[in-house]
Amino acid sequence: MDNLESILLNIKNKLDRLSKDSLIMYLSLDYCPSDVIKEYYNKNDSDIKLCISMNKNTPQDILKELYEDKITKYNVIENENCPREILNLLISTNDKLIYSHMMNNKKCPKKLFRMIKEVNLANEICPKDVLLKYSSNADNLTMKEISDIASNVNMTDELLNMIYRSKLGYTARYSFAKNINCSEDILGKIYEKNNAFDLKLEIIKNPHCPQTIIINELRSNNIDEYRAIASNINIPQGVLDKLSMIEDEELLFNIASNKRNKNIVLLSNSISSKVRKGVLENESVTIDIIQSMINDIDEDISICALFKYYNYVKNSLETLEDDNLENERREERKEENNNYDLELERINDVNDKLREEQNKETMIMIKDLQQVISHIKNPDENFTIRRLHHTIPINEDFLFDVNPDGSKAIKKEFISILKYFDLSNISCNNMIATDIDFRFTNLDIDPQKVFKKDLSYSRFGDNNIHKFRSFNGVNMTGCDFSETRLSVGTSEKENSERLKEAASEQGADVK
């Protein structure tokens, strides 16, 4: 293993030959070694100081000095390596400008988010209990607040579902699409309603993008969509290997930098400097490949490889850990989880009371409806009665009986009046969906999620099963799709015995 001093000298020799602008670019990289930063800080150049005040690898003793400089002070406050004693001291300043900069710091004390009203909801360090507080009041959120919360990577699938609405602006949908914790279900709904090409690309890049969408876009022969697919960290190795046969530099860069890709040795020898740079930026790049790139003909790749090699050697030699910092982080996580649990318990109590009141109101509405229907001979043909479709609110606890095996059965007394309930927020997970007329309801059904994948002898309308739903392994015996046009996102071979006709571009139309 090389000596740290010799590697550092090699780096310095290369950097000293660069222009000032190029030097600053390398000093701003988040993997620029702290010892390199320290070396150039001593040059006492104001532009270099401004640059390294933002780098998380800048040593804390240097950040303390830069904090005293009015030009670099606020950069230091936002720097995640800012000394904790500075951040703790700043909490008592009651200065809104300082607070706004602190909330951009990934190490900002969590209690600040609970102290002030104007919270940066998009910041990934915003505590879960604060996010829960806002999410549980989703109806009163502005579109900006929804966009900010939806972009927060700390948002769980449960919290994202709390704030998702079918009618969202472009910015909010874009935030959902970019959030790596966004569920397949929400991404699928956004995809179905989306016309913006760049938003579709973000959905494709998302690790939770439904496989049916990926398969559909692979047929598109669109290079931008191929590039987006290659950026998705959950794309199988076989797909990446096939895409790597296409001669497109941007595509090959995405494939090379995708941390899921294990076949990067060949790409590391690409004639394209950009592709080789992608290999170097891959989180899974091996030390052998890094070493092989130290003498790359491209000076940029050579310097970056030296940076990574220096950090590898230094980390390998270091054995001491900061126990105090780790204990502090552990206590923060413990406090955060406790606050989150308490807030969730309180909200659940409130929701239970609200559901109880809603159930009472629902029963009154049902009785009134039944009384009206009893005096009309053909309620389905009566225009006034049809206007009552989807108007009665109902929750899952009231709609279903839960069986010991975990399945959910619609209560018998509700089956004949299903179309009058608002079922738009009802989940079909583990729902028994056999021998039921779902026509005229607004229940969104995923065949893969109903109990035992069984839809036999049921009837469906256009509102029930949407595009890109998979029918793989689904029991469709006796199903009636005569009043719907269904595009199935699975292979025809799997469904040929069940589907009567195949006529859509996506798959099969079931009639």
Residue, then its C-alpha position, 0 to 999 in steps of 0.5 A: m500500500d502506498n505511503l500517504e505522503s507520496i500520494l499527497l505529493n503526487i496530487k499536489n504536483k498535478l493540482d499546482r499545474l492547473s488554473k485557479d478556476s480548475l483548482i477550485m473545481y477540484l477543491s469543491l468535490d465532496y471526495c476531495p481529501s481533507d489533507v488536500i483542502k488543508e494544504y490549499y487553505n494555507k495559500n490564504d486565497s479568498d476565492i479558495k476559502l469561499c470554495i472550501s467553506m462549503n466542502k464537507n471534508t473541510p477540517q473543523d478547525i479550518l471551519k472554525e476560522l472561516y466562521e469568523d469571516k463574514i464572507t464565509k460565515y453562512n457557508v460554514i453554518e450550512n456545512e454538515n461538518c460545521p462544529r456542533e458547538i457552533l450550531n448549538l450556540l446559534i440556537s439561542t440567537n433567535d436570528k431568522l436568517i441564521y436559522s434558515h441557514m442552519m436548517n440547510n445543514k444535515k447536522c442541524p439540531k433537530k430541536l430547532f425544527r420544533m422551536i420555530k414555525e417556518v420550517n424547511l419541510a424539504n430538508e432531509i433532516c426534518p424530524k419524522d414527528v414534524l413531518l407527521k404533524y404536517s402530513s396528518n393535516a394534508d387537507n390544509l397544506t398548500m401545494k408548495e408545502i405538499s411539494d416540499i414534504a413530498s421531496n423529503v427522503n425521510m418521508t415513509d410510504e405511509l406519510l406520502n400516501m397521507i398527502y397524495r392527491s389525485k389533482l396535484g400540480y406539476t411541481a408536486r407530482y415532480s417531487f413525488a416522482k423524484n422521492i426514492n421512497c415513493s410507492e409503486d402505486i403512487l408512481g403508477k397513478i402519476y404515470e397514467k395521468n402525466n403528459a410531461f416528458d421530463l416528469k415521465l423520465e423522473i418516474i422511470k429513474n425512481p427505484h420503485c418505478p413499477q416493472t410494467i412501466i419499465i418494460n413498456e418504456l424499453r419498447s419505446n426506442n427512445i434514447d432519453e428513456y433508455r438513459a433514464i432506465a440506465s439510471n434506475i438502481n433497481i434495473p437488473q444486470g441483464v438489462l444494463d448489459k443489453l443497453s450497454m450495446i447501444e453506442d450512446e455516450e450519455l447512456l453508457f455514462n449512466i450505465a457505468s455510474n449505476k451502482r447496481n452495475k457489476n460489469i464495469v471493468l470493460l467500461s473502465n477501458s472505454i475510449s470515452s473519457k466521460v464513460r470512464k469517469g462514470v465508472l470512477e463515480n460508481e459507488s461499487v468501483t473497486i480499488d483495483i479499477i481506481q488504481s488503474m485509472i491513476n495514470d489515465i490519459d485524461e488529467d481529470i480522471s487521473i486526479c479524481a482517481l488519486f483523490k479516491y485512492y488517497n481516501y481509501v488508503k487513509n480510511s484503511l489506516e484509521t482505526l479510531e472512532d468518535d464514540n461520543l459522536e456516535n452516542e449522541r447520534r444514537e440518543e438523537r435517533k432515540e428521542e426522534n423515534n419517541n417523539y414520532d411514536l407519541e405524535l402518531e399515537r395522538i393522531n391515531d386517537v384523533n382519527d379513531k374518534l373521527r372515524e367513529e363519528q364518520n361511521k355514524e354519519t355514514m349509517i344515517m346516509i345509508k338508511d336515507l338512501q335505502q329508504v329513497i331506493s325502496h320507493i323507486k322501481n328502477p333506481d339505476e335508470n333514475f337520473t337523480i339516484r345516479r347522481l348519488h353514486h360515489t357520494i357516501p364517505i366510508n372507511e376501510d374499518f367500516l366497509f370490511d370484515v377482516n377474517p383470521d387469514g388476513s383477507k378483507a370481505i366487503k360486508k354483505e349488507f353493503i355489496s348491493i349499494l357499493k356504487y353509492f360509496d366513495l371508494s377512491n381511497i380504499s385499498c384492495n390489498n387482500m380484498i376478497a374480489t370474487d362474485i361481486d359487481f364492481r361496475f359504476t363504483n370508483l374502486d381502483i383494483d390491482p389484480q395482483k393485490v386482491f386476495k389469492k389473485d382471484l377475480s372470478y365471476s366478478r363484473f368490472g367497469d372502466n373505473n376499476i382496473h387501469k392500464f399497466r395492471s398485471f394479470n399474471g397468475v390471476n384467476m379470471t374465470g367467469c369475469d365480465f369485462s364487457e363494459t370496460r376496455l382493459s389494457v393488460g401489462t403482462s405477456e399474452k402467453e400468461n393470459s391467453e387462456r383467460l383473455k378472449e381477445a388481444a387487441s391493444e398495443q400494451g397487451a390484451d383487451v378483455k371482453 
